[in-house]
Amino acid sequence: MKRKHIWIKCLLLISLSAIGCGGEDSISSQETGNLNCLGTIEGAVATGNNDVLVWSDEFNEDGSPCTENWTYDIGNSGWGNNEVQYYTRDNAVVTNGVLKITAKKETYRGAPYTSARIKTQDRFSFTYGKVEVRAKLPYGLGTWPAIWMLGENISTVSWPACGEIDIMERAGTSSENLKITTSAIHNPSGYGNTPYVGENEPKEDLSTEFHVYGINWTQDKIEFMVDDVVHYTYQPTAKDGANWPFDKPQFVILNVAMGGTLGGSIDSNFTESAMEIDYVRVYQ
């Protein structure tokens, strides 16, 4: 059964991209984090068959995420979805070969929770490719982890004209929903309460075991996969600017939200939980 999506999570990102966040949190991400990372694969020659690794972050260097690959969204203003977390740099840490994006119950600048949202915007974007993200999801009612993409042209054409590809989201609105991941498309032909949604089969171990969440994006279609099994395909027959803005570069976003449209009511006993990411890989 398809679930309705009623969020507009990109609107704040547009304004932040245009004017920055301000205050001490507006420090350039180039001033922090390690620079020793893989990123673009030297010598890789794309075949167009999405079978050559062209970009990767294996998170093998302890510390902050690599600033050559990632930058941050910072702050707390609902992010278009009534979310309650404050995004910081401190909540995204690489340790023992794994990136941990940790949502915590703590008061920070008036917000009751903290978390992190990192992105490859202005670092790496691409058109067409296979994306694989090996991840273990946080646990707890109210958590809303996401692995997704936005058009690099968002600052000029706005959302949803830029196009949004939600590789994986997991609603925290009920114990049953904690077992289910979804994928979705947002574009001018369907956004907010988008009709373009696919739901994966329930899995009991989303928060205890790693799974590989991915897409295979070509000129013809976008296939959404979990552990290499396709569970949803977006393939409009007649493509136009409204239903297929996906012929332009997109960048990757990783985050854990708290509450809001898909997070729902937060468990009063929640203290902290992390989305753990083993790698992000892009093939072309």
C-alpha positions as YAML, in Angstrom:
chain: A
units: angstrom
residues:
- id: 1
  name: MET
  ca: [0.00, 0.00, 0.00]
- id: 2
  name: LYS
  ca: [1.33, 3.39, -0.93]
- id: 3
  name: ARG
  ca: [1.76, 5.98, 1.78]
- id: 4
  name: LYS
  ca: [1.00, 9.65, 1.22]
- id: 5
  name: HIS
  ca: [3.84, 12.13, 1.45]
- id: 6
  name: ILE
  ca: [2.90, 15.69, 2.42]
- id: 7
  name: TRP
  ca: [6.22, 17.36, 2.97]
- id: 8
  name: ILE
  ca: [8.00, 20.28, 1.36]
- id: 9
  name: LYS
  ca: [11.43, 19.62, 2.75]
- id: 10
  name: CYS
  ca: [13.34, 21.52, 0.07]
- id: 11
  name: LEU
  ca: [11.95, 25.00, 0.60]
- id: 12
  name: LEU
  ca: [14.29, 25.92, 3.45]
- id: 13
  name: LEU
  ca: [17.25, 24.44, 1.64]
- id: 14
  name: ILE
  ca: [16.61, 26.89, -1.21]
- id: 15
  name: SER
  ca: [16.79, 29.92, 1.06]
- id: 16
  name: LEU
  ca: [19.84, 28.57, 2.88]
- id: 17
  name: SER
  ca: [21.61, 27.98, -0.41]
- id: 18
  name: ALA
  ca: [20.90, 31.55, -1.40]
- id: 19
  name: ILE
  ca: [21.69, 33.46, 1.80]
- id: 20
  name: GLY
  ca: [23.54, 31.08, 4.16]
- id: 21
  name: CYS
  ca: [22.67, 30.33, 7.76]
- id: 22
  name: GLY
  ca: [24.29, 33.26, 9.56]
- id: 23
  name: GLY
  ca: [25.97, 33.45, 12.94]
- id: 24
  name: GLU
  ca: [28.73, 31.19, 14.16]
- id: 25
  name: ASP
  ca: [27.19, 28.21, 12.38]
- id: 26
  name: SER
  ca: [27.94, 29.78, 9.01]
- id: 27
  name: ILE
  ca: [31.65, 28.89, 9.29]
- id: 28
  name: SER
  ca: [32.80, 27.37, 6.01]
- id: 29
  name: SER
  ca: [32.94, 23.59, 6.08]
- id: 30
  name: GLN
  ca: [36.40, 23.92, 4.53]
- id: 31
  name: GLU
  ca: [37.58, 25.04, 8.00]
- id: 32
  name: THR
  ca: [36.78, 21.73, 9.65]
- id: 33
  name: GLY
  ca: [36.94, 18.00, 8.95]
- id: 34
  name: ASN
  ca: [39.51, 15.78, 7.22]
- id: 35
  name: LEU
  ca: [40.58, 16.14, 3.60]
- id: 36
  name: ASN
  ca: [42.01, 12.66, 3.18]
- id: 37
  name: CYS
  ca: [39.25, 10.90, 1.31]
- id: 38
  name: LEU
  ca: [38.53, 9.12, -1.94]
- id: 39
  name: GLY
  ca: [35.81, 11.07, -3.74]
- id: 40
  name: THR
  ca: [36.24, 11.03, -7.52]
- id: 41
  name: ILE
  ca: [37.99, 7.83, -8.63]
- id: 42
  name: GLU
  ca: [41.18, 8.74, -10.47]
- id: 43
  name: GLY
  ca: [41.35, 7.20, -13.92]
- id: 44
  name: ALA
  ca: [37.75, 5.93, -13.90]
- id: 45
  name: VAL
  ca: [36.17, 6.06, -17.35]
- id: 46
  name: ALA
  ca: [32.37, 5.87, -17.35]
- id: 47
  name: THR
  ca: [30.87, 3.45, -19.87]
- id: 48
  name: GLY
  ca: [27.32, 4.77, -19.60]
- id: 49
  name: ASN
  ca: [26.20, 1.35, -18.35]
- id: 50
  name: ASN
  ca: [26.39, 2.35, -14.67]
- id: 51
  name: ASP
  ca: [29.01, -0.32, -14.02]
- id: 52
  name: VAL
  ca: [32.16, 1.76, -13.39]
- id: 53
  name: LEU
  ca: [32.80, 3.23, -9.94]
- id: 54
  name: VAL
  ca: [33.39, 6.96, -10.49]
- id: 55
  name: TRP
  ca: [32.91, 8.41, -6.99]
- id: 56
  name: SER
  ca: [33.00, 6.93, -3.51]
- id: 57
  name: ASP
  ca: [33.26, 7.76, 0.15]
- id: 58
  name: GLU
  ca: [34.20, 4.71, 2.21]
- id: 59
  name: PHE
  ca: [34.43, 6.70, 5.48]
- id: 60
  name: ASN
  ca: [37.82, 5.24, 6.37]
- id: 61
  name: GLU
  ca: [39.21, 8.37, 8.05]
- id: 62
  name: ASP
  ca: [38.05, 9.03, 11.62]
- id: 63
  name: GLY
  ca: [36.73, 12.49, 12.43]
- id: 64
  name: SER
  ca: [34.37, 14.82, 10.61]
- id: 65
  name: PRO
  ca: [33.09, 13.80, 7.16]
- id: 66
  name: CYS
  ca: [35.54, 14.69, 4.41]
- id: 67
  name: THR
  ca: [35.14, 18.35, 3.46]
- id: 68
  name: GLU
  ca: [36.15, 17.63, -0.13]
- id: 69
  name: ASN
  ca: [33.02, 15.47, -0.41]
- id: 70
  name: TRP
  ca: [30.49, 16.89, 2.04]
- id: 71
  name: THR
  ca: [29.06, 20.14, 3.32]
- id: 72
  name: TYR
  ca: [26.29, 20.76, 5.90]
- id: 73
  name: ASP
  ca: [22.83, 22.15, 6.37]
- id: 74
  name: ILE
  ca: [22.72, 23.87, 9.77]
- id: 75
  name: GLY
  ca: [19.86, 25.11, 11.94]
- id: 76
  name: ASN
  ca: [16.32, 24.50, 13.11]
- id: 77
  name: SER
  ca: [13.27, 26.00, 11.48]
- id: 78
  name: GLY
  ca: [11.13, 22.97, 10.72]
- id: 79
  name: TRP
  ca: [12.76, 22.41, 7.31]
- id: 80
  name: GLY
  ca: [9.34, 22.66, 5.68]
- id: 81
  name: ASN
  ca: [8.04, 19.60, 7.54]
- id: 82
  name: ASN
  ca: [7.55, 20.68, 11.17]
- id: 83
  name: GLU
  ca: [10.72, 18.85, 12.20]
- id: 84
  name: VAL
  ca: [12.06, 19.65, 15.68]
- id: 85
  name: GLN
  ca: [15.80, 18.89, 15.46]
- id: 86
  name: TYR
  ca: [18.65, 21.40, 15.19]
- id: 87
  name: TYR
  ca: [21.16, 20.30, 12.57]
- id: 88
  name: THR
  ca: [24.79, 20.68, 13.70]
- id: 89
  name: ARG
  ca: [28.22, 19.63, 12.47]
- id: 90
  name: ASP
  ca: [28.98, 17.74, 15.67]
- id: 91
  name: ASN
  ca: [26.29, 15.09, 15.06]
- id: 92
  name: ALA
  ca: [28.02, 13.67, 11.97]
- id: 93
  name: VAL
  ca: [31.17, 11.71, 12.90]
- id: 94
  name: VAL
  ca: [33.24, 9.03, 11.16]
- id: 95
  name: THR
  ca: [34.59, 6.30, 13.43]
- id: 96
  name: ASN
  ca: [35.91, 2.80, 12.72]
- id: 97
  name: GLY
  ca: [35.03, 2.99, 9.04]
- id: 98
  name: VAL
  ca: [31.44, 4.12, 9.54]
- id: 99
  name: LEU
  ca: [29.75, 7.51, 9.31]
- id: 100
  name: LYS
  ca: [27.32, 8.01, 12.18]
- id: 101
  name: ILE
  ca: [24.59, 10.65, 11.89]
- id: 102
  name: THR
  ca: [23.25, 10.73, 15.43]
- id: 103
  name: ALA
  ca: [19.96, 12.21, 16.57]
- id: 104
  name: LYS
  ca: [20.09, 13.17, 20.26]
- id: 105
  name: LYS
  ca: [17.61, 14.34, 22.84]
- id: 106
  name: GLU
  ca: [19.27, 17.51, 24.09]
- id: 107
  name: THR
  ca: [18.30, 21.16, 24.22]
- id: 108
  name: TYR
  ca: [20.34, 23.23, 21.79]
- id: 109
  name: ARG
  ca: [19.55, 26.81, 20.78]
- id: 110
  name: GLY
  ca: [15.91, 26.32, 21.73]
- id: 111
  name: ALA
  ca: [15.49, 22.99, 19.93]
- id: 112
  name: PRO
  ca: [14.79, 19.81, 21.96]
- id: 113
  name: TYR
  ca: [16.85, 17.52, 19.70]
- id: 114
  name: THR
  ca: [20.01, 17.70, 17.59]
- id: 115
  name: SER
  ca: [21.03, 15.78, 14.48]
- id: 116
  name: ALA
  ca: [22.92, 16.30, 11.21]
- id: 117
  name: ARG
  ca: [22.27, 16.69, 7.50]
- id: 118
  name: ILE
  ca: [25.22, 16.45, 5.11]
- id: 119
  name: LYS
  ca: [25.25, 16.82, 1.33]
- id: 120
  name: THR
  ca: [27.54, 16.76, -1.71]
- id: 121
  name: GLN
  ca: [26.12, 20.03, -3.05]
- id: 122
  name: ASP
  ca: [28.89, 22.13, -4.68]
- id: 123
  name: ARG
  ca: [31.23, 19.16, -4.11]
- id: 124
  name: PHE
  ca: [29.93, 16.41, -6.38]
- id: 125
  name: SER
  ca: [26.88, 16.07, -8.62]
- id: 126
  name: PHE
  ca: [26.15, 13.83, -11.57]
- id: 127
  name: THR
  ca: [23.60, 12.97, -14.27]
- id: 128
  name: TYR
  ca: [22.59, 9.30, -14.59]
- id: 129
  name: GLY
  ca: [24.24, 6.57, -12.59]
- id: 130
  name: LYS
  ca: [23.85, 3.80, -10.08]
- id: 131
  name: VAL
  ca: [23.96, 4.86, -6.43]
- id: 132
  name: GLU
  ca: [24.58, 2.45, -3.57]
- id: 133
  name: VAL
  ca: [24.46, 3.42, 0.11]
- id: 134
  name: ARG
  ca: [25.07, 0.71, 2.71]
- id: 135
  name: ALA
  ca: [23.32, 1.82, 5.86]
- id: 136
  name: LYS
  ca: [21.86, 0.77, 9.19]
- id: 137
  name: LEU
  ca: [18.91, 2.88, 10.29]
- id: 138
  name: PRO
  ca: [18.25, 4.54, 13.67]
- id: 139
  name: TYR
  ca: [15.62, 3.10, 15.96]
- id: 140
  name: GLY
  ca: [12.82, 4.84, 17.78]
- id: 141
  name: LEU
  ca: [9.39, 6.33, 17.23]
- id: 142
  name: GLY
  ca: [9.78, 9.83, 15.87]
- id: 143
  name: THR
  ca: [12.99, 9.18, 13.90]
- id: 144
  name: TRP
  ca: [13.01, 9.98, 10.17]
- id: 145
  name: PRO
  ca: [16.19, 8.88, 8.36]
- id: 146
  name: ALA
  ca: [16.62, 9.69, 4.68]
- id: 147
  name: ILE
  ca: [19.01, 9.08, 1.79]
- id: 148
  name: TRP
  ca: [18.00, 11.34, -1.09]
- id: 149
  name: MET
  ca: [18.99, 13.64, -3.94]
- id: 150
  name: LEU
  ca: [18.17, 17.09, -5.29]
- id: 151
  name: GLY
  ca: [18.85, 18.84, -8.58]
- id: 152
  name: GLU
  ca: [22.00, 20.95, -8.49]
- id: 153
  name: ASN
  ca: [20.00, 23.78, -10.10]
- id: 154
  name: ILE
  ca: [17.71, 24.15, -7.07]
- id: 155
  name: SER
  ca: [19.05, 27.63, -6.31]
- id: 156
  name: THR
  ca: [17.97, 28.90, -9.76]
- id: 157
  name: VAL
  ca: [14.81, 26.94, -10.63]
- id: 158
  name: SER
  ca: [13.57, 26.21, -7.06]
- id: 159
  name: TRP
  ca: [11.75, 23.09, -5.84]
- id: 160
  name: PRO
  ca: [10.09, 20.97, -7.17]
- id: 161
  name: ALA
  ca: [11.32, 22.10, -10.62]
- id: 162
  name: CYS
  ca: [14.82, 20.87, -9.71]
- id: 163
  name: GLY
  ca: [13.52, 17.34, -9.12]
- id: 164
  name: GLU
  ca: [13.93, 15.21, -6.00]
- id: 165
  name: ILE
  ca: [14.86, 11.53, -5.83]
- id: 166
  name: ASP
  ca: [14.21, 9.90, -2.45]
- id: 167
  name: ILE
  ca: [16.35, 6.78, -2.47]
- id: 168
  name: MET
  ca: [15.26, 5.73, 1.02]
- id: 169
  name: GLU
  ca: [13.07, 7.13, 3.78]
- id: 170
  name: ARG
  ca: [11.76, 5.41, 6.89]
- id: 171
  name: ALA
  ca: [8.81, 6.82, 8.78]
- id: 172
  name: GLY
  ca: [8.88, 6.73, 12.57]
- id: 173
  name: THR
  ca: [5.15, 7.10, 13.03]
- id: 174
  name: SER
  ca: [4.49, 3.56, 14.30]
- id: 175
  name: SER
  ca: [6.30, 0.37, 15.28]
- id: 176
  name: GLU
  ca: [5.16, -1.23, 12.03]
- id: 177
  name: ASN
  ca: [6.45, 1.67, 9.94]
- id: 178
  name: LEU
  ca: [9.87, 1.26, 11.58]
- id: 179
  name: LYS
  ca: [10.12, -1.97, 9.55]
- id: 180
  name: ILE
  ca: [9.35, -0.35, 6.19]
- id: 181
  name: THR
  ca: [11.38, 1.85, 3.87]
- id: 182
  name: THR
  ca: [9.94, 3.86, 1.01]
- id: 183
  name: SER
  ca: [11.23, 5.57, -2.12]
- id: 184
  name: ALA
  ca: [9.67, 8.52, -3.90]
- id: 185
  name: ILE
  ca: [9.91, 11.05, -6.71]
- id: 186
  name: HIS
  ca: [9.02, 14.76, -6.48]
- id: 187
  name: ASN
  ca: [8.73, 16.97, -9.54]
- id: 188
  name: PRO
  ca: [6.31, 19.56, -10.95]
- id: 189
  name: SER
  ca: [3.90, 16.81, -12.05]
- id: 190
  name: GLY
  ca: [3.69, 15.36, -8.53]
- id: 191
  name: TYR
  ca: [5.09, 16.77, -5.30]
- id: 192
  name: GLY
  ca: [4.18, 17.22, -1.63]
- id: 193
  name: ASN
  ca: [1.47, 14.56, -1.54]
- id: 194
  name: THR
  ca: [3.29, 12.82, -4.39]
- id: 195
  name: PRO
  ca: [1.72, 9.86, -6.20]
- id: 196
  name: TYR
  ca: [5.18, 8.56, -7.13]
- id: 197
  name: VAL
  ca: [5.91, 6.35, -4.11]
- id: 198
  name: GLY
  ca: [7.17, 2.80, -3.73]
- id: 199
  name: GLU
  ca: [7.18, 0.79, -0.52]
- id: 200
  name: ASN
  ca: [9.63, -2.01, 0.26]
- id: 201
  name: GLU
  ca: [8.70, -5.27, 1.95]
- id: 202
  name: PRO
  ca: [8.86, -5.03, 5.77]
- id: 203
  name: LYS
  ca: [12.19, -6.01, 7.34]
- id: 204
  name: GLU
  ca: [12.64, -6.66, 11.06]
- id: 205
  name: ASP
  ca: [16.35, -5.81, 11.06]
- id: 206
  name: LEU
  ca: [16.53, -2.31, 9.53]
- id: 207
  name: SER
  ca: [18.09, -0.94, 12.72]
- id: 208
  name: THR
  ca: [20.28, -3.95, 13.58]
- id: 209
  name: GLU
  ca: [21.75, -4.92, 10.21]
- id: 210
  name: PHE
  ca: [23.16, -3.05, 7.21]
- id: 211
  name: HIS
  ca: [21.24, -2.98, 3.95]
- id: 212
  name: VAL
  ca: [22.18, -1.46, 0.60]
- id: 213
  name: TYR
  ca: [19.78, 1.24, -0.58]
- id: 214
  name: GLY
  ca: [20.18, 2.28, -4.18]
- id: 215
  name: ILE
  ca: [18.92, 3.55, -7.49]
- id: 216
  name: ASN
  ca: [19.71, 2.80, -11.11]
- id: 217
  name: TRP
  ca: [19.12, 6.08, -12.95]
- id: 218
  name: THR
  ca: [19.18, 6.10, -16.75]
- id: 219
  name: GLN
  ca: [17.80, 8.32, -19.52]
- id: 220
  name: ASP
  ca: [14.72, 6.09, -19.55]
- id: 221
  name: LYS
  ca: [13.85, 5.33, -15.91]
- id: 222
  name: ILE
  ca: [14.81, 5.35, -12.25]
- id: 223
  name: GLU
  ca: [14.77, 2.00, -10.46]
- id: 224
  name: PHE
  ca: [14.78, 1.92, -6.65]
- id: 225
  name: MET
  ca: [16.41, -1.02, -4.89]
- id: 226
  name: VAL
  ca: [17.08, -2.53, -1.50]
- id: 227
  name: ASP
  ca: [19.85, -5.15, -1.49]
- id: 228
  name: ASP
  ca: [19.79, -5.15, -5.32]
- id: 229
  name: VAL
  ca: [16.08, -6.04, -5.44]
- id: 230
  name: VAL
  ca: [14.00, -3.49, -7.36]
- id: 231
  name: HIS
  ca: [10.87, -2.49, -5.46]
- id: 232
  name: TYR
  ca: [9.76, 0.59, -7.43]
- id: 233
  name: THR
  ca: [10.35, 1.98, -10.93]
- id: 234
  name: TYR
  ca: [9.60, 5.51, -12.07]
- id: 235
  name: GLN
  ca: [9.27, 5.60, -15.86]
- id: 236
  name: PRO
  ca: [6.94, 8.16, -17.44]
- id: 237
  name: THR
  ca: [6.05, 7.16, -20.98]
- id: 238
  name: ALA
  ca: [6.16, 10.65, -22.46]
- id: 239
  name: LYS
  ca: [8.87, 12.68, -20.73]
- id: 240
  name: ASP
  ca: [8.65, 16.45, -20.38]
- id: 241
  name: GLY
  ca: [9.86, 19.22, -18.07]
- id: 242
  name: ALA
  ca: [7.10, 18.50, -15.56]
- id: 243
  name: ASN
  ca: [7.66, 14.77, -15.05]
- id: 244
  name: TRP
  ca: [11.31, 14.40, -16.03]
- id: 245
  name: PRO
  ca: [13.65, 17.09, -14.68]
- id: 246
  name: PHE
  ca: [16.04, 14.18, -14.21]
- id: 247
  name: ASP
  ca: [18.26, 14.93, -17.20]
- id: 248
  name: LYS
  ca: [20.43, 17.30, -15.15]
- id: 249
  name: PRO
  ca: [22.95, 16.84, -12.30]
- id: 250
  name: GLN
  ca: [21.80, 15.88, -8.82]
- id: 251
  name: PHE
  ca: [23.64, 15.81, -5.48]
- id: 252
  name: VAL
  ca: [23.34, 13.40, -2.53]
- id: 253
  name: ILE
  ca: [21.91, 14.19, 0.93]
- id: 254
  name: LEU
  ca: [22.08, 12.09, 4.13]
- id: 255
  name: ASN
  ca: [20.14, 13.06, 7.25]
- id: 256
  name: VAL
  ca: [18.13, 12.00, 10.28]
- id: 257
  name: ALA
  ca: [15.17, 14.22, 11.14]
- id: 258
  name: MET
  ca: [13.09, 14.09, 14.31]
- id: 259
  name: GLY
  ca: [9.31, 14.42, 14.35]
- id: 260
  name: GLY
  ca: [7.61, 16.20, 11.50]
- id: 261
  name: THR
  ca: [5.53, 14.77, 8.68]
- id: 262
  name: LEU
  ca: [7.10, 11.32, 8.53]
- id: 263
  name: GLY
  ca: [8.75, 11.25, 11.95]
- id: 264
  name: GLY
  ca: [5.52, 11.67, 13.87]
- id: 265
  name: SER
  ca: [5.32, 11.75, 17.65]
- id: 266
  name: ILE
  ca: [8.65, 11.15, 19.34]
- id: 267
  name: ASP
  ca: [8.96, 8.46, 22.03]
- id: 268
  name: SER
  ca: [9.37, 10.23, 25.39]
- id: 269
  name: ASN
  ca: [12.03, 7.64, 26.30]
- id: 270
  name: PHE
  ca: [14.14, 8.36, 23.23]
- id: 271
  name: THR
  ca: [17.67, 9.51, 24.10]
- id: 272
  name: GLU
  ca: [19.75, 9.00, 20.95]
- id: 273
  name: SER
  ca: [20.11, 6.78, 17.90]
- id: 274
  name: ALA
  ca: [22.21, 6.91, 14.75]
- id: 275
  name: MET
  ca: [22.00, 6.15, 11.06]
- id: 276
  name: GLU
  ca: [25.26, 4.33, 10.34]
- id: 277
  name: ILE
  ca: [26.63, 4.50, 6.79]
- id: 278
  name: ASP
  ca: [29.36, 2.17, 5.60]
- id: 279
  name: TYR
  ca: [29.79, 3.73, 2.16]
- id: 280
  name: VAL
  ca: [28.28, 5.87, -0.58]
- id: 281
  name: ARG
  ca: [29.18, 4.78, -4.14]
- id: 282
  name: VAL
  ca: [28.26, 6.14, -7.55]
- id: 283
  name: TYR
  ca: [28.72, 4.14, -10.77]
- id: 284
  name: GLN
  ca: [28.37, 5.38, -14.35]
...
